[in-house]
């Protein structure tokens, strides 16, 4: 699932900088050059400071934000200031430390004390540095010849959506896994960013094209406080507020909403990204989200073969204590997920690899399981005896065989002819001829 994100106050940043060796380098104020193009702020002094939640007022009584390194930014100009996101609760995400460097620290009390430093992990991806000029031309040629592959992800930059691409050779380069997220994270990914610029001659506007690498974000972990802080400034171009009013509560700002509704989804690897996109604009609680993830991870291959009604039957049979609205929301999300993934190139390649790895016996077992699922779903997971018991509650002794048959079909429209015979036998009805 996507992480919960925020930014820290001035005091919190300085606190973590001083007290935690593992985050001592996290305060390096660096923003990738690409974001200078987005915000049109090129000078290092202005582009590299990052926002805090601390409200500030300058000598002219302008309300603004305190940045690190110290620099006053009015609320109107916060769009130009970089953002260093913070994961609020690292226990909710899965990560693996990349380095655990041990340094020798010399002091009067302890001459060779070992200190842990630079404990960080890579988690999720986002547009960062510009592609080199040589590769930029190569990508642009491939783009114009329609030879690039769309991964299916999009990134919101300056209120516009930019699609993510990869080269076909990238998938051939890696050892294909049956995990689509692992495949996605291994390949090189790019976005094509366009911006209107004025030419020096004749002062005319032209469209400038930039190709940008999509790379993993590095996070320094502070295990004591259960947070992680991004090593570099990840992005800029997003204002703190839209109305230029700020009273010190970061959770009521446009930036906070962007971090947790847009950015937190767009940084996810492909599989999780599609899950979150499938739940967008659906009123769904955290507990229902967990069920949704469980279904996607365990049963989606089978559900892809079902019709909408049967998917609903499946969800109701497996999770029988939800409300009708929750069932409907899950099914809407599942149908959207299937639509997003069934024609996706990376998913198709991963599915092919899965098929290659499945032995004949496993494949046969899988097919048998699917057939059994289909039969169960067709009859709402009930045997003929259970259906007969269910139907008996709604029929009377003065009903004709045809009327009873019609009642069975209305309640269980996918009953087969031979199953109907068995159900009627269970009801102790011996028709001379069965019509239907």
C-alpha positions in Angstrom: 0.0 0.0 0.0 1.0 3.6 -0.5 2.9 5.3 2.4 1.7 8.1 4.6 3.7 11.2 3.8 4.4 14.7 5.2 7.2 17.2 5.6 8.8 18.2 8.9 9.0 21.5 10.8 12.2 23.5 11.1 12.8 22.2 14.7 12.2 18.6 13.7 14.7 18.7 10.8 17.4 20.2 13.0 16.5 17.7 15.8 17.0 14.7 13.5 20.1 16.3 11.9 21.8 16.6 15.3 20.6 13.6 17.2 20.7 10.8 14.6 23.9 9.6 12.9 21.8 7.6 10.5 20.3 10.7 9.0 23.3 13.0 9.2 23.5 13.4 5.4 19.8 13.7 4.8 19.9 17.5 4.9 22.0 17.9 1.8 20.0 20.4 -0.1 20.1 19.1 -3.7 17.3 19.2 -6.2 17.7 17.4 -9.6 18.2 19.9 -12.5 14.9 18.7 -14.2 12.9 20.5 -11.5 14.6 23.8 -12.3 13.1 23.5 -15.8 9.7 22.8 -14.3 9.8 25.8 -12.0 12.1 28.0 -14.1 14.3 28.6 -11.1 17.9 27.9 -12.0 20.1 29.5 -9.3 21.3 26.9 -6.7 20.6 29.3 -3.8 16.9 29.4 -4.8 16.2 26.0 -6.2 17.9 23.9 -3.5 16.2 25.0 -0.2 13.4 22.7 0.9 10.2 23.6 2.7 9.4 23.1 6.3 6.0 23.3 8.0 7.2 26.2 10.1 5.3 29.5 9.4 7.5 32.6 9.2 7.1 36.4 8.8 9.7 38.7 7.2 10.5 42.3 8.0 7.8 43.6 5.7 5.1 41.4 7.5 4.8 39.0 4.6 3.6 35.6 5.7 5.7 32.7 4.4 7.5 29.5 5.1 10.9 28.8 6.7 13.2 26.7 4.5 16.4 24.8 5.0 19.0 26.2 4.4 17.5 29.4 5.9 15.6 31.3 3.3 12.3 33.1 3.6 9.7 32.2 1.0 6.4 34.0 0.7 3.3 31.7 0.3 2.9 32.9 -3.2 6.4 31.6 -4.1 6.3 28.2 -2.4 5.8 26.6 -5.8 9.4 27.4 -6.5 10.7 25.7 -3.3 11.7 22.0 -3.3 10.0 19.3 -1.2 11.8 16.7 0.9 9.1 14.1 1.6 9.0 12.2 4.9 7.4 8.7 5.4 5.5 9.1 8.7 5.4 5.4 9.7 8.0 3.1 8.2 6.5 0.0 10.0 3.7 0.2 7.4 6.0 -0.3 4.4 8.3 -3.1 3.3 11.9 -2.1 2.7 15.5 -3.5 2.7 18.5 -1.5 3.9 21.0 -1.1 1.1 24.0 -0.1 3.2 24.8 -0.3 6.8 28.1 1.5 6.9 30.1 1.2 10.2 32.5 4.1 11.0 35.0 4.3 13.8 34.4 7.3 16.0 37.2 8.6 18.2 36.4 10.3 21.4 38.0 10.8 24.8 35.7 8.3 26.5 35.6 5.6 23.8 38.6 5.6 21.4 37.2 3.1 18.8 33.5 3.4 19.1 31.5 1.9 16.2 28.8 4.2 14.9 26.1 3.2 12.3 25.8 5.7 9.6 24.2 6.1 6.2 21.4 3.6 6.8 19.1 4.1 3.9 16.9 2.2 1.5 15.5 2.7 -2.0 11.7 2.8 -2.1 9.6 3.6 -5.1 10.4 5.8 -8.1 9.9 9.3 -9.5 11.2 11.5 -12.3 14.6 12.9 -11.4 17.6 13.8 -13.6 17.6 14.7 -17.2 18.7 12.1 -19.7 22.1 12.8 -21.4 21.9 14.6 -24.8 23.0 11.4 -26.6 20.3 9.2 -25.1 17.8 12.1 -25.4 18.2 12.0 -29.2 17.9 8.2 -29.2 14.7 8.2 -27.2 13.2 11.0 -29.3 13.8 9.0 -32.5 12.3 5.9 -31.0 9.3 8.0 -29.7 8.6 9.5 -33.2 8.8 6.0 -34.8 6.3 4.7 -32.1 8.9 2.2 -30.9 8.7 3.0 -27.2 6.6 0.9 -24.7 4.2 2.7 -22.4 4.5 1.1 -18.9 1.0 2.3 -17.9 2.1 4.8 -15.3 1.6 8.6 -15.4 3.2 11.4 -13.3 1.5 14.7 -12.4 3.9 17.6 -13.1 2.6 21.2 -13.0 -1.0 19.9 -13.1 -0.4 17.9 -16.3 -0.1 14.1 -16.8 3.1 12.7 -18.4 3.2 9.0 -19.5 6.1 6.8 -18.6 8.0 4.9 -21.3 10.7 2.2 -21.7 12.6 0.7 -24.6 11.7 -2.7 -25.8 15.3 -3.8 -25.4 15.0 -3.1 -21.7 12.7 -6.0 -21.1 15.0 -8.3 -23.1 18.0 -7.1 -21.1 16.8 -8.2 -17.7 16.1 -11.7 -16.5 12.3 -11.8 -16.6 10.7 -12.6 -13.3 7.2 -13.7 -12.5 6.8 -10.7 -10.3 5.7 -7.7 -12.3 7.0 -5.2 -9.7 10.5 -6.7 -9.8 10.6 -6.5 -13.6 9.3 -2.9 -13.5 11.9 -1.8 -11.0 14.8 -3.3 -13.0 14.1 -1.6 -16.3 15.1 1.9 -17.2 12.1 4.2 -17.4 11.6 7.8 -18.7 9.1 10.5 -19.2 8.9 12.9 -22.1 8.5 16.4 -20.7 7.6 19.3 -23.0 7.7 23.0 -22.2 7.0 26.2 -24.1 10.1 28.4 -24.3 10.9 31.7 -25.9 13.6 31.7 -28.6 16.3 34.4 -28.3 15.8 35.3 -32.0 12.4 36.9 -32.9 11.2 36.1 -29.3 9.0 33.3 -30.6 7.6 30.4 -28.6 8.7 26.9 -29.4 8.2 23.6 -27.7 11.3 22.2 -26.0 11.4 18.5 -25.4 13.2 17.0 -22.4 13.6 13.3 -21.6 13.8 12.6 -17.9 15.0 9.5 -16.0 12.6 7.8 -13.6 14.7 6.6 -10.7 14.3 5.1 -7.2 14.0 7.5 -4.3 16.6 7.1 -1.5 15.3 7.4 2.0 17.3 7.7 5.2 15.8 5.7 8.0 15.4 6.9 11.6 14.4 3.7 13.4 14.1 5.4 16.7 11.3 7.7 15.5 9.9 5.3 12.9 10.2 7.7 10.0 12.2 7.9 6.8 13.4 11.2 5.2 14.2 11.4 1.5 17.9 11.9 0.9 17.6 14.6 -1.8 14.8 17.0 -2.6 12.4 15.0 -4.7 10.4 17.6 -6.5 9.3 21.2 -6.7 6.5 23.0 -8.6 3.8 22.3 -6.0 2.6 25.2 -3.9 2.0 24.9 -0.2 -1.5 26.4 -0.5 -3.7 27.5 -3.4 -5.2 30.5 -1.6 -2.0 31.8 0.0 -3.3 31.4 3.5 -1.5 29.1 6.0 -2.1 28.8 9.7 0.5 26.2 10.6 -1.4 23.0 10.1 0.3 21.1 7.3 -2.4 18.5 7.1 -4.9 21.2 5.8 -2.7 22.3 2.9 -2.7 21.6 -0.9 0.8 20.2 -0.6 -0.2 17.6 2.0 -3.1 16.5 -0.2 -0.8 16.2 -3.2 1.7 14.2 -1.2 -0.9 11.7 0.0 -3.3 11.5 -2.8 -1.2 11.9 -5.9 2.5 11.6 -5.2 2.1 8.6 -2.9 0.4 6.7 -5.7 2.6 7.8 -8.5 5.8 6.6 -6.8 4.6 3.0 -6.4 5.9 0.2 -8.6 3.6 -0.9 -11.4 1.5 -3.6 -9.6 0.7 -1.5 -6.6 0.2 1.6 -8.7 -2.5 -0.2 -10.7 -4.2 -1.4 -7.4 -4.3 2.2 -6.0 -5.5 3.6 -9.4 -8.3 1.0 -9.4 -9.5 2.3 -6.0 -9.3 6.0 -7.0 -12.6 7.9 -6.6 -14.1 4.9 -4.7 -15.1 5.5 -1.1 -13.2 2.6 0.5 -12.0 2.1 4.0 -8.5 0.8 5.0 -9.9 -2.6 6.1 -11.6 -3.0 2.7 -8.4 -1.9 1.0 -6.7 -4.8 2.7 -9.3 -7.2 1.3 -8.9 -5.7 -2.1 -5.1 -6.3 -2.0 -5.7 -9.8 -0.8 -8.0 -10.6 -3.7 -5.6 -9.1 -6.3 -2.7 -11.0 -4.9 -4.4 -14.4 -4.5 -7.3 -14.7 -6.9 -7.1 -12.2 -9.8 -6.0 -14.8 -12.4 -9.2 -16.8 -11.8 -11.4 -13.7 -11.6 -10.3 -12.5 -15.0 -12.2 -15.3 -16.5 -15.5 -14.4 -14.7 -18.4 -12.2 -15.7 -19.3 -9.3 -13.4 -22.1 -11.2 -11.6 -19.8 -14.1 -10.8 -17.1 -11.8 -9.5 -19.7 -10.4 -7.1 -20.8 -14.0 -6.1 -17.1 -14.8 -5.4 -16.5 -11.8 -3.2 -19.8 -12.4 -1.2 -18.9 -16.1 -0.6 -15.4 -15.4 0.6 -16.1 -12.2 2.6 -19.7 -12.6 3.9 -19.9 -9.8 6.5 -19.6 -6.7 4.2 -22.3 -4.3 3.2 -23.9 -4.2 -0.3 -22.0 -0.9 -1.0 -18.7 -2.4 0.0 -19.3 -5.5 -2.2 -20.1 -3.2 -5.1 -17.1 -1.0 -4.5 -14.8 -4.0 -4.5 -16.2 -5.3 -7.7 -15.9 -1.9 -9.4 -12.3 -1.8 -8.3 -11.6 -5.3 -9.6 -13.1 -4.6 -13.0 -11.0 -1.5 -13.3 -7.9 -3.4 -12.3 -8.5 -6.1 -14.9 -9.1 -3.4 -17.5 -5.8 -1.6 -16.6 -3.6 -4.7 -16.6 -4.9 -7.1 -19.3 -3.4 -5.2 -22.2 -0.3 -3.9 -20.4 2.9 -4.9 -22.1 4.8 -5.6 -18.8 1.9 -7.7 -17.5 1.7 -9.7 -20.7 5.4 -10.5 -20.6 5.3 -11.5 -17.0 2.3 -13.8 -17.7 4.3 -15.5 -20.5 7.1 -16.1 -18.1 4.7 -17.5 -15.5 3.4 -20.0 -18.2 6.9 -21.1 -19.0 7.7 -21.8 -15.3 4.5 -23.8 -14.8 5.0 -27.5 -15.3 2.5 -29.6 -17.1 1.2 -31.1 -13.8 0.9 -27.6 -12.2 -0.8 -26.3 -15.3 -3.3 -29.1 -15.2 -3.9 -28.5 -11.5 -4.4 -24.8 -12.3 -6.9 -25.6 -15.0 -8.8 -28.0 -12.7 -8.9 -25.3 -10.0 -10.3 -22.8 -12.5 -12.9 -25.3 -13.7 -13.9 -26.0 -10.1 -14.1 -22.3 -9.4 -16.3 -21.8 -12.5 -18.7 -24.6 -11.4 -18.8 -23.2 -7.8 -19.4 -19.7 -9.0 -22.0 -20.8 -11.5 -24.1 -22.3 -8.7 -23.2 -19.8 -6.0 -20.8 -22.3 -4.4 -23.7 -24.7 -3.6 -24.3 -28.4 -4.2 -27.5 -29.6 -5.9 -28.6 -30.9 -2.5 -28.1 -27.4 -1.0 -29.9 -25.8 -3.9 -32.9 -28.2 -3.5 -33.0 -27.3 0.3 -32.9 -23.6 -0.6 -35.6 -23.9 -3.2 -37.9 -25.9 -1.0 -38.5 -22.8 1.1 -40.2 -21.1 -1.8 -42.3 -23.8 -3.4 -45.6 -25.4 -2.4 -47.2 -28.8 -2.9 -49.8 -27.4 -5.4 -47.1 -26.1 -7.8 -46.6 -27.8 -11.1 -43.3 -29.3 -12.3 -43.0 -26.4 -14.8 -43.6 -23.9 -12.1 -41.0 -25.5 -9.8 -38.5 -25.7 -12.7 -39.0 -22.0 -13.5 -38.4 -21.1 -9.8 -35.2 -23.1 -9.8 -34.0 -21.3 -13.0 -34.9 -17.9 -11.7 -32.9 -18.4 -8.5 -30.0 -20.3 -10.1 -29.9 -19.3 -13.8 -26.7 -21.3 -14.6 -28.1 -24.7 -13.5 -27.5 -27.4 -16.2 -30.1 -29.9 -17.4 -28.5 -32.9 -15.6 -28.2 -30.8 -12.4 -31.9 -29.8 -12.7 -32.8 -33.5 -12.8 -30.7 -34.1 -9.6 -32.3 -31.1 -7.8 -35.8 -32.3 -8.7 -34.9 -35.7 -7.4 -33.8 -34.2 -4.1 -37.2 -32.4 -4.0 -38.8 -35.8 -4.5 -40.4 -34.7 -7.8 -40.5 -37.3 -10.5 -41.5 -35.6 -13.8 -42.3 -37.7 -16.8 -40.6 -35.2 -19.2 -38.4 -32.3 -18.3 -38.9 -29.3 -20.6 -36.0 -26.8 -20.8 
